[in-house]
Amino acid sequence: MIRVMLPAHLRTLARVDGEVTLDIVGPVTQRAVLNALEARYPMLRGTIRDHTTRQRRPFIRFFACEQDLSHESPDTPLPDAVAMGAEPLLIVGAMAGG
């Protein structure tokens, strides 16, 4: 079971409180987690990654185990602690400005 923490606005859109848990079959990658998340919560399609290119949206970041995974390949396996459910995958809305 994979644990995912969404930013507040996406939790509201998905109508969930707290973290989301997902069952992933096969390798636990960003792509697999996002595919499962969008399948379970179709209202999130296009909010985390672009509809057409499937690329991460510019102001969305991914963190796990105190590491920024935002620029990793979507097919790179996530850390073992995330795959085992010990640590959540954090999806964070980044801020810009000064």
N, C-alpha and C positions, 0 to 999 in steps of 0.2 A: 504494500500500500504506500503510495507516494503522497506526501503532504505538500500542499501549495498554499502560500499566503498571497492574497491579491490585495492591491491597493483599495482603499475605501470606496472609491467611485465604481470600481469593477465589482466589488462585493455587493454594492447596492444594485447595480445592473443585473447581476446574476441572482439576486435575492438570497444571499447566503450570509451567515454570521460566522466570523472566525475563519479558520483555515478550511480548505477543501481537501478531501481525500479522493484519490483516484487509484484504480487498479490498472497497471500497465502490463501487457503481455509482451515479452521480448525485451530487448535492450532498453534501458531507461535513459532516454536522451531528451534534449529540449523539444525536439520535433515530436517525439512520442507523447510527452506530457502535454504539449499544446494541442496536439490532435485529440487526445482524450478529454482535455478540458473543453475544447470547442464542441466536441460531440455531446458531452453531458450538459453543457451550458451554451446552446447555439446563439444566444443573445450576445455572447462575447466574441463571435466571429468578426474579424476586422478591427477589433479594439487593441489587440496585442501585436498582431502582425497583419500586414497588408493582404487584402483579399486575393489580389492577382499574383504578386511576387512571393508571397508567404514569408517575406523578410520582416524582422522585428521592426516595430514602429520606432521612430527616432527618440522619443522621450520615454521609452520603456526600457528598463534594465532588469537583468536576471542576476540574482546572488544566491550562493549556497556555500555553507561552511566557511564564511567570512571571505569568499572569493567572488570577484566580479566575473560572471560567466557570459556577459552580454555580447562579447565579440568572438566567442567560441563558435565553432561550426555547430549547426543545429543537430548534427548527427554524432557529435562527440558524447560519449557516455558521461552522465552526471556522476558526481562523487558517490562512492559506496554508501556513505551515511544518508544521502538522499534516497538512493535506490532501496535501502533497507527501511526507510521511514523514520530513522533516528533524527534527521534534520530536514526542515522544510526547504523547498525551492521558493525563494522570495521573488515575486514579480513586483517591481517598484516603478512608480511613475517618477521619472527624473524631473528636476526643476532646472530652469534656465534663468539667467539674469545676473544681476550683480549686486 
